[in-house]
Amino acid sequence: MRRPTTPLLWSALLCAVGIVVAIGVARQLEVQQQADEVERFAELVQRAVDQLTKRFRTYEYGLRGLRGVVIVLGPDGLDRAKLIAYANSRDPEREFPGARGFGFIRRTPRAEEAAFLARARLDQPDFAIKEIAPHSGDRLVIQYISPETGNRPAIGLDIASEDNRRNAALQAMRAGQATLTHPITLAQASGQINRGFLLMLPVYRAAAELGSPEAREQAAYGLTFAPLVIGEILARFDLHGGEFALTLYDLDDTGHLDRFYDSSADQTRATDSADLVERRPLALFGRNWLVEIRALPLFTARLNHVAPYQVGLVIASGGLLLAGLLYGYLAVQARKQRSLQEQARLAAIVAGANDAIIGLTLDGRITNWNAAAETIFGYPESAAVGRRAAELIVPPELEAEEGEFLQQVVAGETVTHFGTRRRRADGSELHASVTVSPIRDAHGRVVGIAKTVRDISAEKAAEQCILTLNAELEQKVTERTAHLESAVRELVDFSYLASHDLRTPLRAIDGFSSLLARGDGLAPAEVSNYLQRIRTAAQHMGRIIDDMVALSHISHSESTLQDVDLTTLAKSVVGKLRAAESKRQVTVHIEPGLSAWADAKLVRILLTQLFDNAWKFTRDIAAPVIEFGSVDGVAGREWFVRDNGPGFDMAYAERIFRPFQRLHKAEEFSGTGIGLAMVQRVVRKHGGTVRVESQPGEGATFYFTLST
């Protein structure tokens, strides 16, 4: 039987190795993709649970705010108007999305029921107590709720007349914590069967003993509450564009699971993999829930995983191709080996035909000169053959090097790829890689010399270019590092200044809250004044935070450049200022035909801050005047906003562009101290500059460029 040839054996081995590698890579890719799927899904589940918890904690904050008002007013101080006033002071759509409202449940012993009804009907003449089922215990009556629209069926309902509601209320009073009912059907949402909840927070008598559950139950005279419908609460729940479905279960004391929400109730309940389903327990306001997250097909699709078998097939195909190429290569090499002795002289001369191939006698005279040698050195074959190579192409200072190499080759050695210089016909030099090898006859005797010369001038130039680029890169890294260090320093300074300005309203809130907490001997007018001061401080802190976010957004937002009509934009900004203060008479001059190539949104912020600044600082001027125009400056076209306000000392010119830096007291001119910092950020975003000119009592002029 004929034995396989060596090329066939090597090719078969390579093919087998390729198949094994393909299978291994495909399996490893499959394992990695599965791990990535599990890790990504775990992150998705954790974000969903965190989002759910945060959403419900929001409503607790609302109940605590209402409880604070009830405590300040006292057991008999709350009425319908005050509760509505508190509700109107909040922004429920933004602060408590999904909540039906906020209200107060009054605890009334049976003996005091008539007196309670008489008081309740003073501001609600048609007020009546409603029962779900008869009972003989204390009443827990929904006395007030806001908004009343949509919640009227609940007003007057005695929640103690239904076991679930009563048990949750008692649990809240005994624990002193916010408590959630298990799923119920709300009186004001009868169409949502077992899809609603009451979240309740107890209110205790002042100075009452609260050391035990029994004492707390006795001290409670009511509860603040919020009716919640789960579908409305989770209407805006982030399901990552349909990557997963959310199902919620309530676990009762018997271990029974009651499913009360399923985001995919109207969809096909399908998953890519049975493994991509996770259930997590969630303890929330006295209830034990089970959160179920199911991955949907879109989740796997967005991972953009390549099928492992496809990768394996590609690798296996590549292995087969390489095996074929190897077989062909080895077969050719075998044939070359058989004819090597006969073609030794020719192979030594013509090998690497893209390089200069030169044949030499043992004393260094040229016998063969190929076309590449003519191109590289500029000598035709007729002018080269017969001359000594050292005289023709070797620089004088390297002739000794050439002689040394020739001696080595005559002795039977081969000198490979040594770097040197050679000379062209025009006298210029090139960088060369030279290989010198002996030419042997059939008996192995050295009968000539084969020299291969490769022009590596381009490689040398590329090497030098790389060195130059590396140096430039190092310079850019140094500059970038300096920029980042500057940004870090700016962030540290910004954080310190921001925290300083935020502490001022916080101290006001803390101080007046402490006065309210003590509450001894405070008149209603004082309480209202303190609450108003707390609200004013909170609003000021909110404006500071909003401006801080806006300032940060300017630096990190993407710019969209277009032709911006500055004149029209300025008129729009001034129009809003006039609408806000319609009684003020301010003369405003806006130059017509102003335009710039810039980001419209950012330029609107810039002009808003500059005009708002001018509008504010001319408030006490008898005849206020504001101008918007342009001039030709040193740096090119400059736009300006000028006012005739109080002005300032130019010694503080650089300070005014730093966040939270003011030259006037807050009592004189309101603001957060961030407006001019926004102006500077917008200008820098456009690659421009901003400067100011002012004198005390002579107004101020702000100049800016937009060199995008």
Secondary structure as UniProt FT lines:
FT   HELIX           6..73
FT   TURN            75..77
FT   HELIX           80..88
FT   HELIX           92..95
FT   TURN            97..98
FT   STRAND          102..108
FT   HELIX           110..112
FT   HELIX           113..123
FT   TURN            125..126
FT   STRAND          139..146
FT   TURN            149..151
FT   HELIX           152..154
FT   TURN            155..156
FT   STRAND          157..158
FT   HELIX           159..161
FT   HELIX           163..175
FT   STRAND          179..180
FT   TURN            187..188
FT   TURN            190..191
FT   TURN            193..194
FT   STRAND          196..204
FT   TURN            206..207
FT   HELIX           213..219
FT   STRAND          220..229
FT   HELIX           230..233
FT   TURN            234..236
FT   TURN            240..243
FT   STRAND          244..251
FT   TURN            253..254
FT   STRAND          257..262
FT   TURN            263..266
FT   TURN            274..275
FT   STRAND          277..284
FT   TURN            285..286
FT   STRAND          287..295
FT   HELIX           297..302
FT   TURN            303..304
FT   HELIX           308..339
FT   TURN            340..343
FT   HELIX           344..350
FT   TURN            353..354
FT   STRAND          356..360
FT   TURN            362..363
FT   STRAND          365..369
FT   HELIX           371..377
FT   HELIX           381..384
FT   TURN            385..386
FT   HELIX           389..393
FT   HELIX           396..398
FT   HELIX           399..410
FT   TURN            411..412
FT   STRAND          415..423
FT   TURN            425..426
FT   STRAND          429..440
FT   TURN            442..443
FT   STRAND          446..455
FT   HELIX           457..518
FT   TURN            520..521
FT   HELIX           524..556
FT   STRAND          561..565
FT   HELIX           566..580
FT   TURN            581..583
FT   STRAND          587..590
FT   TURN            592..593
FT   STRAND          595..599
FT   HELIX           600..617
FT   TURN            618..620
FT   STRAND          625..633
FT   TURN            634..635
FT   STRAND          636..643
FT   HELIX           650..652
FT   TURN            653..654
FT   HELIX           655..657
FT   TURN            659..660
FT   TURN            666..668
FT   HELIX           675..685
FT   TURN            686..687
FT   STRAND          690..694
FT   TURN            696..697
FT   STRAND          700..704
//
